[in-house]
Amino acid sequence: MFESLTQRLSGTLQRLRGRGRLSEDNIRESLREVRVALLEADVALPVVVALIERIKVRAVGQEVLTSLTPGQTLIKIVHDEMAAVMGSQASDLNFNVPAPAIILLAGLQGAGKTTTVGKLAKHLKEKRKKKVMVVSCDVYRPAAIQQLETLAKQVDVLFFPSEVGQSPVDIARAAISDAKKSFVDVLLVDTAGRLAIDEAMMAEIKALHAAIHPVETLFVVDAMTGQDAANTAKAFSTALPLTGVVLTKTDGDARGGAALSVRYITGQPIKFVGVGEKPDGLDVFHPERAASRILDMGDVLSLVEQVQSGVDQDKAAKFAEKVAKGKRFDLTDMRDQLEQMQNMGGLAGLMDKLPGMGQVPDHVKNKVTGKEVPRMVAIINSMTKKERRNPAVLNGSRRARIAKGAGTTPAEVNKLLKQYEQMESMMRKLSQGGMKGMLRGMKGLMGGGMPGGGFPGGFRR
């Protein structure tokens, strides 16, 4: 999300960053470029007009013109106002009600409601330590109930069965009764969608809402629909007392217009963003972090959280102990580190949150396909235990056998072994010289010795 907007804005803001003086004229010129970039990113026109006006009021005042670093001050203003349009700070779910807290999810067909129910159930169970039950009131879409049951098993939460032909209100009331008996903390209610907003759909969901009084009513909307996402959310917000929005399929939305428009148009916060189909592809939405990513400042806080949640702490502790004792770093250790990286979203997932990525050309970023780490793991898995412990035995015939077993080429095996040598050298320096040793090792590693000049798979800095 935000890739195209980041690319458009990064050049404009880069020119401002180092300027010793700014005049009202070049501030207005820069804001014209920002306005065009926002419109091209499919941000709703009323949002663009309001955002530019708010930035202009602050930018042409004394705050920027008298600043010692006017370019950086203006960028901070743009960042703050973008974050404010998206809601300033993350908005939490309300659990301050007698159990079970009922969360109703609404939206159009195809927006990803059922998948989102599964993701949210996993999030609440693992991150919030809640006992969760899910129920489907979608008695129209074929296999909707079975899909939710499968997801419930996958994320290990309770599932309340329902059948086609039942009344959605009856299903929900029965689920609430069962949730109370089972001492459930949160009941997630999936609802039927339609291909378009219609009166029958709205009447049904209004009746369901009135019958169960959910503490949260979340509107699930496909981010790729751009301005339409905000307009559809507005239509739902007039029919239902929405408490928040979930943007889905954000990994397929390079523009980000929906994220910048929804809060302003509906008055309701974006609470979560969905990425991909996997059950762990749901993130809390942080407006200030999103603004940082738009302005190519990266998202270091989310990166840290991603690392903390994706790393196996026991393995990390054992690895740190091994390095501290000066034991040799072998290919099994390298495979463990690569698998940890994959658990954190792979190279592409990590790159997305690094500052300055907007300056990296597309043809370079496109080389990072997400297949690099699995391919490297496959190469190591094709080796014997002896070969992993002692890579020196890997002659030409062994490398050819490993390449064949991994479905790759001897050249790829050679690249991996070269990278291993550099990592092994870095670990040795770390054990010998502490942090200084590691920094020296990293300097050598990042200086161009890795395959392709920087990152696995040929990604060059």
Buried (B, 14 or more C-beta within 10 A) or exposed (E): BBBBBBBBBBEBBBEBEEBEEBEEEBBEEBBEBBBEBBEEBBBBEEBBEBBBEBBBEBBBEEBBBEBEBBBBBBBBBBBBBBBBBBBBBBBEBEBEEEBBBBBBBBBBBBBBBBBBBBBBBBBBBBEEEBBBBBBBBBBBBEEBBEBBBEBBEEBEBBBBEBEEEEBBBEBBBBBBEBBEEEEBBBBBBBBBBBEEEEEEBBEBBEEBBEBBEBBBBBBBBBBBBBBBBBBBBBBBBEBBEBBBBBBBBBBEBBBBBBBBBBBBBBEBBBBBBBBBEEBBBBBBBBBBBBBBBBBBBBBEEBBEBBBEEBBEEEBBEEBEEBBEEEEEBBBEBBBBBBBBBBBBBBBBBBBBBBBEBBEBEEEBBEBBEEEBBEBBBBBBEBBEEEBBBEBEEBEEEBBEBBBEEBEBEBEBBBBBBEBBEBBBBBBBBBBEEEEEBBBBBBEBBBEEBBBBEBBBBBBEE
